[in-house]
Amino acid sequence: MAELKTQPTGEDVEAFLAAIPDERRRADARAVCDLLARVTGEPAVMWGTAIVGFGRQHLRYDSGRELDWMVIGFSPRKASTTIYLSDGFDAYADLLGRLGKHTTGRACLYVKRLADIDPVVLEELLTRSVAYVRASNG
């Protein structure tokens, strides 16, 4: 089975954030990083070259595939900040409706500007996601 390319690297998270060229995107990334550190109580760790992850979980799929992955993470992409949730969005319809301007993928929340979303709702969404993942991994 192929090895997962996105793994913890030991690279410096602060250097990664400081290198974000756009000032607003850099400020948003630092704010999301601080929020995820507070929500998880875990240190920020670089996963691959562009994802900042928090916590660690071992995943086993029905196919038999197993891998280690972050509990939650984000990446300050050029078009938007991407927040990676391990559990998707099915349980969060109540929060997504109040969150503000965003889009979602299967397990990704895309936010163009933090100023466009409600920070209290975002923190509740992230807190519930982390709690779910931790409860599921016992």
C-alpha positions, 0 to 999 in steps of 0.5 A: 500500500502506498505511503501517505505523502502528507505527514508531520514534517517538523518544519517551523509553523511560525516560519511558514505563517510568516512567509505568507505574502498577503498581509490579510491572509497571514493575519487570518492564518495566525488567527485560525492557528491560535483558535485551533491551538486553543480548541485542541490544546495541542501544538501546531505541527506542519503536515507536508509543506502547506498544512498546519495540523493539531493533534493526531489520530489513527484511522482505519477504513473499511477497506483495511487501509490505516493511517495517522492523521491530524485531528483538525488542521488548516491551510492558508491557500491562495484563494481561501483558508481551508480548514480540514475537519475529520468528520465532515459536516453532516452534524453541523447544519445548524452551525453552518447556517449561522456561520457566514460566507463560506463553502464546504467540500467533503471535509473541508471548510473554505473561508475567503476572509475570517471577517466574513464569518461569525467567530463564535460560530466557527469556534463552536463548530471546531470545538464540536468537531474535535470533541467528536473525533476524540470521542470516536477514537476513544 
